[in-house]
Amino acid sequence: MAMHRLWLALLSGGYLAGALKLSNLSSCTTCYGGGNSDRVTINIMDDSADPILTTTTLPHDVNDQFLYLTQHFQAKDPQMAVVFIDVIWPGDLAEHLSDMSTLLTEAQLEAPVDNERQFATVNGVQVAAPWFIDSGFLYYRKDLLAKYNFDHPPTTWAELEHMAQTIQDGERPSNNAFVGYVWQGRAYEGLTCDVLELVTSHGGGNVVESDKRVTVNNPAALKALRRMVHWTDTISGPAVTGYTETETLNMYLGMNAAFMRNWPYAISNIRATGALGSLTGITLLPNDGPGTTSHGTLGGFMVAVSKSATNQRAAAHAVSVIVSEQTQKWNFHRINYMPVNKDIYFGRGLCNASDSGLQVCDVAVPENYTVPRWSTAASPNYQDSSAVVYNAVNAALLKKISPEGALLTMECQLVQMLHGIQALPQQCIQAVEAKQWAWVINIVLVAIGTVAVVIVLGVIAAYTHHPVIASASPLFCVTICLGAIMLLLSNITSGTLPVSSSSCWSTAWLTTLGFSLMFGALFFKTWRVTQVFSMTSTSKHIISNVDLAVRLAAFMLFNVALLAVWMVIQGTTSPARKVFQAPQQCPSASLTFTLLPYVDQCDYHPAGLYAIGLVMAAVIAWGTMLAYRTRNVPLLLFNESKHIAICMYTVAIVSALAVPTLVAMVGNPTVSLLIRTTATFLLVLACVGSLFIPKFLIMSAYTIAEIKAMDGSTNNQQTRPPSVLGDHKPASTQMRTGAQGNFSSAIRGAASTTGSTA
């Protein structure tokens, strides 16, 4: 790293009145970069009143300069004090820069034009002092326009193309290197500036608007980009894809181009050639005709002070000298750096009227001509966002991707970078959906399960007064079946595409209420069995269907309230979410954007999921306990413990297999759909089947008289069927004489009563 020592004399020969008085820094070329020389940092080596100042030369490329500064800022270099930063950098570097309001006077802060101060201000803090302003202009050969009978410079891009092609065709026979128009086509910040000028002058927006909306992918921008690609085959040639400002200027200085896009600094270089200075004109960049306006990208540099610098006072004084009006005037006359102060903005009043050479005052710059880049909107990611633009456009210029592909790449990568992957528009993503055959299986299984449950309902309705059905509480049998149907229907809503807030909440409600209704009805009527079984012979109260219905309704209302609270917790955030399968790499890492595959899924607030899961687990645990307590009920028609055990065993196995697999296969909608469909189907059929098939077998295998004999109304153990329900052992504790009859009567009375007490 090249360094050289720079001694600064004091204006009055010493340190006076507590302030450092430094010599006129505008006379030191290393303090402002000087023409095309490299930028520098000013290092203050100590914290004394008479400090030693040195400068460090930075890389020529502005991207490398940014990297250098970032590294030293992060290292908290105490000596790197004054830095020169591009107008697009304040947002990205703000956290490392001192507040200018604490270093400069109010008059110094207010001297620049307002828009420049705005670009130096981040989150209400001015972190830099504007140094000079820049904008893109069109330089042209006045002699060649006259030679080919053009009486004015182009005002539209179509005119530019026509003039450039005409002049190129005429000059090529004598100069094979001659091209019509040169500009910056290399993949770097300069190309971003050119793209912004083309897009805005075609009415295509600002690539990224001030409110962070990404607007680059539109028909006007596509027209602009197609025009640039076309130039590489016609008026500019393929070599332009590797040009920076330096190569562009060299082409023009070598008399090898009719038109050139460049910054005002080029005026000094052109004037220095002598003859070319009088042959060159400068004008605004063209536009696309009626309804559009010409624009040049706002450029320039600012001066800032590192927060880590130990000698802030010395740094502040250096800044005040560098950005002074005297220095700005000197820079304008010497190297054509455009002043930023209000009274001399863009060289206002500074040009020599008698000078016939090329001057910036030859062109009238409208107030709306300069267009800023989106550095503030993209802060602190502007550098990466700009890389997205110039990499994609350069790839299009090199024919690696189409103009349409370049715009799509820019749109998708910029949206992902500035707003996150969930904000990607539909044209940037690709849905991964379940296979068609999986949907067919889902519908078929739901249909089979629903038909099976409806058949059970039909049998219950047809044989409501049959002893077997009557003993099972028909009302609650019907309720169990309705809950099973709701569970099955939840498979339809869970597979609805596209996934929406409505489909997600429909699935949650159907699953929760279906489960609660199905198992609530089963366990409440089992609970009644445990209560009756524990009755003494003197007990008089019968737990009627109405009693159970009230309890079940209260339980269902609790679930409804839980679901409502869950929705409130979820708030306005839709549970419908896209889960992307591709790795979320840095968007600027590739030249093209591959459509990101995603899976639609419901992403609920975890608090609601945990609450519902705990309730379901508690219900299953309660039911398992009830089944255990009723295992020794001697009346076979009322002892459903084995059937409940089969149901609980199915729930446990299905849950243990399905839940982890669903979590693991969240990115595979086909497998996820099949697992959920199959799990629900098995759960419903296993529970409904284990509860009702044995009852139907008894009804078909035995007469009503035989069934009444086996339910405990008689003590004849020879009449009970030994194989239909299994060999139930008698209770471990003998019931008193007549207890079986009391139990049977109590259950049968409860099942048929609507609310009386006995």
Summary of the structure (lengths in Angstrom):
residues: 758
radius of gyration: 41.6
end to end distance: 102.5
largest distance: 132.1
contacts: 2511
relative contact order: 0.09
helix: 54%
strand: 12%
